[in-house]
Amino acid sequence: MTISKLAAILRVADSFDRLKLAAIRETTFHRRGDTLYVLVEGASDLSLENRAVTAVGDLFENVFGMRIRFTSSSDEIPPVNEEKSFEAVEHLTRQVSLDVMRERTGMDKPDPGALINRDLSWLDFNGRVLAEAENEEVPLLERLRFLSISSRNLDEFFMIRVAGLIQRLEAGLTAADSSGMPPDEVLAEARKRVAAAIARQAAACRSILEKLSGCRIRIVPRDRWSPDQRKRLRESFRAEIAPILTPLAMGRLDPPPILQGLTIHVALRLGMERDDSEEDVVLVPLPAQIPRLIRIPGEAGAFALLEDMVADSHGFLCPGLELVESACFRITRDADVAVHDDEVTDLLQEIERAVLSRRRRRPVRVELSAGISESLLERIKQASGSADGCMVFECPSFLDLGCLSEICSIEGFDELRFEPWPPVRPVGIPSGMNPRDAIDRRELIMIHPYESFDPVIEFLEWASADPSVLAIKQTLYRTSGDSPVIRLLEQAAMNGKAVTVLVELRARFDEERNANWARRLEDAGCQVIYGVAGLKTHAKALLVVSREHGAIRRRVHLSTGNYNDRTAKVYSDIGLMTSNDSLCSDMASFFNLLTGQSDLGSYDSVSIAPSM
């Protein structure tokens, strides 16, 4: 608590003289209710100081229970009797609010039980996603897609939410949250809900796959392969798959290798053909470069699981050994890595280090094939390094249902999907029209995904190539893997434009990709910045500055969605393209704020949160 008090005081002290001119020499302090007035003698304009203290005053208010306000005139400080009247009004307002609350709830104070725990509410949300997979009115391949999404969502839940709860417990932070639940209770309840969700996922998977088999799409398990299918799959395995695999004999590797998170591992319990007493466990990681669902050669719509092919060809991978048992497992590691960007000298390097550290962090979940033996389970626990806090689940269906998305994109079978709804061209910018002319004619509002994202790309294409354009400024949070946005910004810089890009390195699970984008943009000549210390920049903004007919012109695109041409076809977002002078001026100030060239000023057309 002492450190928090000192930090709060130092932040306020730093706000006393933002211009660093030693203009503030004498002050007096006057408390009025929950406001601490700082009377500065001889000062004329304290607007900058008041804005600065507003930006950092939250900590002071939380620690001391008072707001800070600078003033140069004692007339602005309420007299004592007026201050008492203010307190009376505030007390009356609070009392009325409490009376209303009591009347509605019958309680003297808010009941924590009426509040919902944020982590458990996330599981409820994912349950609604899973409900779409269970909904028989939804087309089959769309149900499969929802099932895949619900599985991938659980991955993130464990990597971040569960990992964070375990970290709290280990740090001794056992106090209940606003919902009244301490972290150990949340973890226990999450375990029960996840187990129920796994059972629902397995039932939905069986139901969907059974119906798909009647539509000529099927996943054929190993025990149902025909002799001809087995022959063709073994040939395919030896020619295309085996050269990529790396079996790991765990009993012979010292120290044992670190097993990758979110990777399916096939555990083969093997014995000597003539001596059953000697057994070893060989782990075969399934690389992400190989599809999990392998098309059975010569059969349209028929798939085999990659792990089934590995188990079937164990004799090819480990000659001379007999298969005693096979099972699959998958580790989810703690990915909740904190980066204190105000304490590092190279944020890009620190982000890359944090991404690499995720590969070695402790497991928070282990998923197993159903029916695994106790002896093999113990070997897997040893190999995975799972500790007491790690949750272990046996899955009735195969692991990682997220792989079912591979089937969702299979060609044909349109009758098993929602009717396509291709985006239309936004009103006011017909195909072939110069985006600059369209924006100058009228403000353009685009509703994605119902309206096309193409005009945004065309706007950037024009800006990157037109000789009149002087500068481009843009924020990037997430973008697509082969992003045309990155390519056009690189092209703009090589064409001599002044290109400034804020790349948010802390976009969760896109840190590595964004770090690569940042290096590419820097190599092309762009000025790359990494945002405001202590904050993630979620704003989606593009500002283009040009000189036309001897005058500076500015045009802006703002959006609720990322500059990602792929997700713009799926996610619901709103975009605005405009040349409005007031808004463009505000966005120019906003970019100057991001680059550290100005303090938070006044804005006419936009609001910024938080008020820094």
C-alpha positions in Angstrom: 0.0 0.0 0.0 2.9 2.3 0.8 4.3 1.9 -2.8 0.8 2.7 -4.2 0.6 5.9 -2.2 4.1 7.0 -3.3 3.3 6.1 -6.9 0.1 8.1 -6.8 1.8 11.2 -5.3 4.7 11.0 -7.8 2.2 10.9 -10.7 0.4 14.0 -9.5 3.7 15.7 -8.8 4.8 15.1 -12.4 1.6 16.8 -13.5 2.5 20.0 -11.6 4.7 21.4 -14.4 4.1 19.6 -17.7 6.0 22.2 -19.7 9.1 21.6 -17.5 9.7 25.4 -17.1 9.6 25.4 -13.3 6.7 27.8 -13.4 5.0 26.4 -10.3 6.9 27.5 -7.2 4.4 27.9 -4.4 1.2 25.9 -3.7 -1.3 25.5 -1.0 -3.7 22.6 -0.6 -7.4 22.8 0.3 -9.7 19.7 0.8 -13.3 20.1 0.0 -15.2 16.8 0.4 -13.7 14.4 -2.1 -11.8 17.0 -4.0 -8.3 18.3 -3.2 -7.8 21.8 -4.6 -4.2 22.8 -5.4 -4.0 26.6 -5.3 -1.0 27.7 -7.5 0.1 31.2 -6.8 0.8 33.4 -9.8 -0.2 31.0 -12.5 -2.4 32.2 -15.4 -3.4 29.1 -17.4 -3.5 25.7 -15.7 -5.5 23.9 -18.4 -2.6 21.7 -19.4 -1.9 20.7 -15.8 -5.5 19.9 -15.2 -5.6 17.7 -18.3 -2.4 16.0 -17.2 -3.6 15.3 -13.7 -6.9 14.0 -15.0 -5.0 11.4 -17.0 -3.1 10.1 -14.0 -5.5 10.9 -11.2 -7.2 7.6 -11.1 -4.6 6.0 -9.0 -4.5 8.9 -6.5 -8.3 8.8 -6.2 -8.3 5.0 -5.7 -5.6 5.2 -3.0 -6.6 8.4 -1.2 -10.3 8.7 -2.1 -9.9 12.3 -3.4 -9.8 13.9 -6.8 -7.2 16.5 -7.7 -7.9 19.9 -9.3 -5.4 22.8 -10.0 -6.6 26.3 -9.7 -4.9 29.7 -9.8 -7.7 31.5 -7.9 -9.0 31.0 -4.4 -12.4 32.1 -5.7 -12.7 28.7 -7.4 -12.4 26.9 -4.1 -15.8 26.4 -2.4 -16.2 27.9 1.0 -16.6 25.6 3.9 -20.3 26.1 4.4 -20.9 25.7 0.6 -18.8 22.6 0.7 -21.1 21.2 3.4 -24.1 21.9 1.3 -22.4 20.0 -1.5 -21.9 17.1 0.8 -25.5 17.2 1.9 -26.7 17.0 -1.7 -24.3 14.2 -2.5 -25.4 12.3 0.6 -29.1 12.8 -0.3 -28.4 11.5 -3.8 -26.7 8.4 -2.5 -29.5 7.8 0.0 -32.1 8.0 -2.7 -30.1 5.5 -4.8 -29.8 3.2 -1.9 -33.6 3.4 -1.2 -34.3 2.5 -4.8 -31.9 -0.4 -4.5 -33.5 -1.7 -1.3 -36.9 -1.4 -2.8 -36.0 -3.4 -5.9 -33.8 -6.0 -4.2 -35.0 -6.1 -0.6 -31.3 -5.9 0.5 -29.4 -3.3 2.4 -26.4 -3.6 0.0 -25.7 -5.1 -3.3 -25.4 -8.9 -3.1 -22.3 -10.3 -4.7 -24.4 -13.3 -5.7 -26.3 -11.0 -8.1 -23.1 -10.4 -10.1 -21.7 -12.9 -12.6 -18.1 -14.1 -12.5 -16.4 -12.9 -15.7 -14.6 -16.2 -16.4 -17.7 -18.4 -15.9 -19.8 -16.0 -18.0 -17.2 -16.6 -20.8 -18.0 -20.3 -20.5 -21.7 -19.4 -20.8 -20.9 -17.5 -23.9 -19.1 -20.5 -25.4 -22.1 -22.6 -24.4 -24.2 -20.5 -26.7 -21.7 -21.1 -29.5 -22.0 -24.8 -28.9 -25.8 -24.5 -28.8 -25.6 -23.5 -32.5 -23.8 -26.7 -33.2 -26.6 -28.6 -31.5 -29.3 -26.7 -33.3 -30.8 -29.1 -35.9 -32.3 -26.1 -37.8 -28.7 -25.0 -38.7 -27.2 -26.5 -41.9 -24.8 -29.4 -41.1 -21.5 -27.9 -42.2 -22.4 -24.7 -40.4 -23.1 -26.8 -37.2 -19.7 -28.4 -37.7 -18.1 -24.9 -38.0 -19.7 -23.8 -34.7 -18.5 -27.0 -33.1 -15.0 -26.2 -34.3 -15.2 -22.7 -33.0 -16.4 -23.8 -29.5 -13.4 -26.1 -29.3 -10.8 -23.4 -30.3 -12.5 -21.0 -27.8 -11.9 -23.4 -25.0 -8.2 -23.4 -25.9 -8.0 -19.7 -25.4 -10.0 -20.0 -22.2 -7.4 -22.3 -20.6 -4.4 -20.4 -22.0 -5.5 -17.1 -20.6 -8.4 -17.3 -18.1 -7.5 -20.5 -16.3 -3.8 -19.7 -16.4 -4.5 -16.3 -14.9 -6.5 -17.8 -12.0 -3.7 -20.3 -11.3 -1.3 -17.4 -11.2 -3.4 -15.6 -8.7 -3.6 -18.6 -6.4 0.2 -19.1 -6.6 0.7 -15.4 -5.8 -1.4 -15.7 -2.7 -4.2 -13.5 -4.1 -7.1 -15.6 -2.8 -9.6 -12.8 -2.2 -13.0 -13.1 -3.8 -13.8 -11.0 -6.9 -16.8 -8.7 -7.3 -19.0 -11.7 -7.8 -18.1 -13.1 -4.4 -16.1 -16.0 -5.8 -12.4 -16.6 -4.8 -10.1 -18.0 -7.6 -10.1 -21.6 -6.2 -13.9 -21.7 -6.4 -13.9 -20.3 -9.9 -11.4 -23.0 -11.0 -13.5 -25.8 -9.4 -16.7 -24.5 -11.1 -14.9 -24.1 -14.4 -13.6 -27.7 -14.2 -17.2 -28.9 -13.8 -18.6 -26.7 -16.6 -15.8 -27.7 -19.0 -16.3 -31.4 -18.4 -20.0 -30.9 -19.2 -19.1 -28.9 -22.3 -16.8 -31.7 -23.5 -19.6 -34.2 -23.2 -21.9 -31.9 -25.1 -19.3 -31.4 -27.8 -18.8 -35.2 -28.2 -22.5 -35.8 -28.5 -22.9 -33.0 -31.0 -19.9 -34.4 -33.0 -21.4 -37.9 -33.2 -24.8 -36.5 -34.2 -23.4 -34.2 -37.0 -20.9 -36.8 -38.4 -23.7 -39.4 -38.5 -25.9 -37.1 -40.5 -23.0 -36.0 -42.7 -22.3 -39.7 -43.6 -25.6 -39.8 -45.3 -24.6 -36.8 -47.4 -21.4 -38.4 -48.6 -19.0 -36.8 -46.1 -17.5 -39.1 -43.5 -14.6 -39.6 -41.2 -13.7 -43.3 -41.3 -12.2 -44.7 -38.0 -9.3 -47.1 -38.2 -11.3 -50.1 -37.1 -13.7 -49.6 -40.1 -11.1 -49.3 -42.8 -11.5 -51.8 -45.6 -8.4 -53.7 -46.7 -8.2 -51.6 -49.8 -8.5 -48.3 -47.8 -5.8 -49.5 -45.4 -3.5 -50.4 -48.3 -4.0 -47.0 -49.9 -3.6 -45.0 -46.7 -0.4 -46.9 -45.7 1.1 -46.1 -49.1 0.1 -42.4 -48.7 1.6 -42.4 -45.2 4.9 -43.8 -46.2 5.3 -41.5 -49.2 3.9 -38.2 -47.9 3.7 -38.2 -44.1 6.3 -40.4 -42.5 9.3 -38.3 -43.8 7.9 -35.3 -41.9 7.3 -37.1 -38.5 9.8 -37.3 -35.6 9.1 -40.2 -33.2 10.4 -39.5 -29.7 11.4 -42.5 -27.5 10.8 -40.9 -24.1 12.7 -43.5 -22.1 15.9 -42.9 -24.0 16.0 -39.1 -24.1 17.6 -37.4 -21.2 16.7 -34.6 -20.6 13.3 -35.2 -22.2 12.2 -32.8 -24.9 9.7 -30.0 -24.2 6.4 -31.0 -25.8 4.7 -28.3 -27.8 1.4 -26.9 -26.6 -1.8 -27.3 -28.7 -0.1 -30.2 -30.7 -1.7 -33.6 -30.9 0.8 -36.2 -29.7 0.3 -39.9 -30.5 1.5 -42.0 -27.6 2.6 -45.5 -28.7 3.2 -48.0 -25.9 5.5 -50.5 -27.5 7.0 -53.8 -26.5 9.6 -56.2 -28.0 7.9 -58.8 -30.1 9.6 -61.6 -28.1 9.8 -60.0 -24.7 6.7 -58.3 -23.3 8.6 -57.2 -20.2 10.5 -54.5 -22.0 8.2 -51.7 -23.0 8.8 -48.1 -24.1 6.6 -45.2 -24.9 7.2 -43.4 -28.2 5.5 -40.0 -28.7 4.8 -38.9 -32.3 4.0 -35.1 -32.5 1.7 -34.3 -35.4 3.1 -31.3 -37.2 0.7 -28.4 -38.0 2.0 -28.6 -41.6 0.1 -31.9 -42.2 -3.7 -31.7 -42.3 -5.3 -33.5 -39.4 -8.0 -35.0 -41.7 -6.4 -37.0 -44.6 -8.5 -37.6 -47.7 -8.7 -41.3 -48.4 -7.2 -41.7 -51.9 -9.8 -42.4 -54.6 -12.8 -41.6 -52.4 -14.5 -38.2 -52.5 -15.7 -36.9 -49.2 -14.0 -39.7 -47.2 -11.4 -38.8 -44.5 -9.1 -40.6 -42.1 -7.6 -39.1 -38.9 -3.9 -38.5 -39.0 -3.4 -40.1 -35.6 -5.1 -43.3 -36.8 -2.7 -43.5 -39.7 0.3 -43.1 -37.3 -1.0 -45.8 -35.0 -1.7 -48.1 -38.0 1.9 -47.6 -39.4 3.7 -48.0 -36.1 5.7 -50.9 -37.5 7.1 -48.6 -40.2 8.0 -45.9 -37.7 9.4 -48.3 -35.0 10.3 -51.5 -36.7 10.7 -54.6 -34.5 8.3 -53.4 -31.8 4.8 -54.5 -31.1 2.0 -52.1 -30.4 0.6 -52.7 -26.9 -1.5 -49.5 -26.7 -2.0 -46.2 -28.5 -3.6 -43.0 -27.3 -3.6 -39.3 -28.1 -3.0 -36.4 -25.8 -2.8 -32.6 -26.2 -1.2 -30.1 -23.8 -2.4 -26.5 -23.3 0.2 -24.3 -21.8 -0.1 -21.1 -19.8 0.0 -18.2 -22.4 -0.8 -15.4 -20.0 2.5 -13.7 -20.3 2.6 -10.1 -18.9 4.8 -7.6 -20.7 5.5 -4.4 -18.7 6.3 -2.1 -21.6 7.1 0.8 -19.3 10.0 -1.2 -17.9 11.7 -2.5 -21.1 14.0 -0.7 -23.5 13.1 -2.7 -26.6 9.4 -3.6 -26.8 9.7 -5.5 -30.0 12.4 -7.7 -28.6 10.5 -8.2 -25.3 7.3 -9.2 -27.2 9.3 -11.8 -29.2 10.8 -13.1 -26.0 7.4 -13.4 -24.4 6.1 -15.3 -27.4 9.0 -17.7 -27.2 8.5 -18.2 -23.4 4.9 -19.5 -24.0 6.4 -22.7 -25.5 8.1 -23.5 -22.1 5.4 -22.4 -19.7 3.7 -25.0 -17.5 0.7 -27.0 -18.7 -2.8 -25.9 -17.5 -4.7 -28.6 -19.3 -4.1 -32.1 -20.7 -6.7 -33.7 -23.0 -6.6 -37.5 -23.4 -8.2 -40.2 -25.5 -10.9 -42.0 -23.6 -10.1 -45.4 -22.2 -6.4 -44.8 -21.7 -4.6 -47.1 -19.3 -3.3 -45.9 -15.9 0.3 -46.8 -16.8 0.2 -44.9 -20.0 -1.5 -42.0 -18.3 1.3 -41.7 -15.8 3.9 -41.7 -18.5 2.1 -39.0 -20.4 1.8 -36.9 -17.2 5.5 -37.2 -16.7 6.3 -36.3 -20.3 4.0 -33.3 -20.3 5.3 -31.9 -17.0 1.8 -31.5 -15.6 1.6 -30.4 -12.0 -1.2 -30.6 -9.4 -3.0 -27.5 -10.8 -3.2 -28.9 -14.3 -6.7 -30.0 -15.3 -6.9 -33.4 -17.0 -9.9 -34.4 -19.2 -10.6 -37.6 -21.1 -12.5 -36.8 -24.3 -15.2 -39.2 -25.6 -14.6 -38.0 -29.2 -11.3 -37.4 -30.9 -9.1 -34.5 -29.6 -9.2 -30.9 -30.9 -12.5 -30.7 -32.6 -11.2 -27.4 -34.1 -9.7 -29.5 -36.9 -13.3 -30.0 -38.2 -13.0 -26.6 -39.8 -11.0 -28.4 -42.5 -14.2 -30.2 -43.6 -16.3 -27.0 -43.5 -14.4 -25.6 -46.5 -14.8 -28.7 -48.6 -15.7 -27.9 -52.2 -19.3 -28.4 -53.2 -22.1 -29.4 -50.7 -23.6 -25.9 -50.8 -26.9 -27.4 -49.7 -25.2 -28.1 -46.3 -24.3 -24.4 -45.7 -26.1 -21.2 -45.1 -27.1 -19.5 -48.3 -24.2 -17.2 -49.4 -24.8 -13.5 -48.8 -22.1 -11.8 -50.9 -21.3 -8.2 -49.9 -22.7 -5.4 -52.0 -20.8 -2.4 -53.2 -21.4 0.5 -50.7 -23.8 3.2 -51.9 -21.9 6.3 -53.1 -18.8 4.6 -54.4 -19.5 2.6 -57.5 -17.0 0.2 -58.9 -14.1 2.0 -60.7 -14.7 5.4 -59.0 -11.7 7.1 -57.5 -12.1 6.8 -53.7 -10.9 10.3 -53.3 -13.7 11.7 -55.4 -16.3 9.6 -53.6 -15.1 10.7 -50.2 -15.1 14.4 -51.3 -18.6 14.1 -52.6 -20.1 12.7 -49.4 -19.3 10.8 -46.2 -19.5 7.1 -46.7 -20.7 4.7 -44.1 -20.1 1.0 -44.7 -21.8 -1.8 -42.8 -19.6 -4.9 -43.0 -19.9 -7.8 -43.9 -23.0 -6.8 -45.8 -21.1 -4.1 -47.7 -17.8 -4.8 -49.3 -14.4 -3.9 -47.6 -13.0 -3.3 -51.1 -13.3 0.5 -51.0 -11.0 0.6 -48.0 -8.3 -1.3 -49.9 -8.9 0.9 -53.0 -8.5 4.0 -50.8 -5.1 2.8 -49.6 -4.2 1.8 -53.2 -4.9 5.3 -54.3 -3.0 6.8 -51.4 0.1 4.6 -52.0 0.4 5.5 -55.7 -1.0 9.0 -56.2 1.8 11.7 -56.5 -0.4 14.2 -54.6 -0.3 12.1 -51.4 2.3 13.2 -48.9 1.7 11.1 -45.9 -0.2 8.1 -44.6 -0.8 7.3 -41.0 -2.5 4.1 -39.8 -3.1 1.9 -36.8 -2.8 -1.8 -37.1 -4.1 -4.2 -34.5 -4.8 -7.4 -36.5 -4.6 -8.1 -40.2 -4.7 -11.1 -42.5 -1.8 -13.5 -43.1 -1.2 -12.2 -46.7 -2.4 -8.7 -46.0 -2.8 -6.3 -48.9 -2.7 -3.5 -46.3 0.9 -4.3 -45.4 1.9 -4.6 -49.1 0.3 -1.2 -49.9 2.0 0.5 -46.9 5.3 -0.9 -48.0 4.6 0.3 -51.6 3.7 3.8 -50.3 6.9 4.1 -48.4 9.0 3.0 -51.4 7.1 5.6 -53.5 8.4 8.3 -51.2 5.3 8.8 -49.0 5.9 9.6 -45.3 4.3 6.4 -43.8 3.7 6.1 -40.1 2.2 2.9 -38.7 1.3 2.1 -35.2 1.6 -1.7 -34.9 0.0 -3.0 -31.7 2.5 -5.7 -30.7 0.4 -6.8 -27.7 -2.6 -8.1 -29.8 -3.0 -11.4 -28.0 -1.9 -14.4 -30.0 -1.0 -12.2 -32.9 2.1 -10.8 -31.2 4.5 -12.8 -33.4 2.8 -12.0 -36.6 2.6 -8.3 -35.7 6.3 -8.3 -34.8 7.1 -9.7 -38.3 4.8 -7.0 -39.9 6.6 -4.4 -37.9 10.0 -5.5 -39.2 8.8 -5.7 -42.8 7.4 -2.2 -42.6 10.6 -0.8 -41.1 12.6 -2.4 -43.8 10.4 -0.8 -46.4 11.1 2.7 -44.9 7.9 3.1 -42.8 8.1 4.8 -39.4 6.8 2.2 -37.0 5.7 2.9 -33.5 4.4 0.5 -30.9 1.7 2.4 -29.1 1.2 4.1 -25.7 3.0 2.6 -22.7 0.7 0.7 -20.5 -2.2 0.7 -23.0 -3.3 -1.4 -26.0 -4.3 0.7 -29.0 -7.6 -0.6 -30.3 -8.4 2.4 -32.4 -8.8 1.6 -36.1 -7.8 4.7 -38.1 -6.3 5.6 -41.4 -5.3 9.2 -42.2 -4.2 10.3 -45.7 -2.6 13.7 -46.2 -2.2 15.2 -49.7 -1.4 18.5 -51.4 -4.0 19.4 -54.1 -4.2 22.6 -56.0 -1.6 24.2 -53.7 -3.6 23.3 -50.5 -3.3 20.5 -47.9 -6.2 18.0 -47.9 -6.9 15.3 -45.4 -9.1 12.2 -45.6 -9.9 9.7 -43.0 -11.2 6.1 -42.6 -12.4 5.0 -39.2 -13.8 1.6 -38.3 -14.9 -0.6 -35.4 -13.2 -3.5 -37.2 -9.6 -4.5 -37.9 -7.9 -3.8 -41.2 -8.3 -7.4 -42.2 -9.8 -8.1 -45.6 -10.7 -11.7 -44.5 -12.5 -11.1 -41.2 -14.3 -8.1 -42.8 -16.3 -10.7 -44.8 -17.5 -12.3 -41.6 -17.5 -9.9 -38.6 -20.1 -7.2 -38.2 -18.5 -3.7 -38.1 -19.1 -0.2 -39.2 -16.7 2.0 -41.2 -16.6 5.7 -42.1 -14.7 7.4 -44.8 -14.8 11.2 -44.7 -13.0 14.4 -45.6 -14.8 16.4 -42.8 -12.3 19.1 -41.7 -13.1 18.9 -38.0 -12.9 15.1 -37.9 -9.7 15.0 -40.0 -8.1 17.7 -37.7 -9.0 15.6 -34.7 -7.5 12.5 -36.2 -4.3 14.4 -37.0 -4.1 15.4 -33.3 -4.8 11.8 -32.4 -1.9 10.4 -34.4 0.4 13.1 -32.9 -0.8 11.9 -29.4 0.2 8.4 -30.3 3.6 9.3 -31.5 4.2 11.3 -28.3 4.3 14.7 -30.1 1.5 16.2 -28.0 -0.5 15.9 -24.8 -4.2 15.2 -24.9 -5.8 18.3 -26.3 -9.4 19.1 -27.0 -11.3 17.3 -29.7 -14.4 18.5 -31.5 -15.6 15.4 -33.3 -14.1 12.4 -31.6 -13.8 11.0 -28.1 -10.7 9.1 -26.8 -10.7 6.6 -24.0 -9.0 6.5 -21.6 -8.5 10.3 -21.2 -4.7 10.1 -20.9 
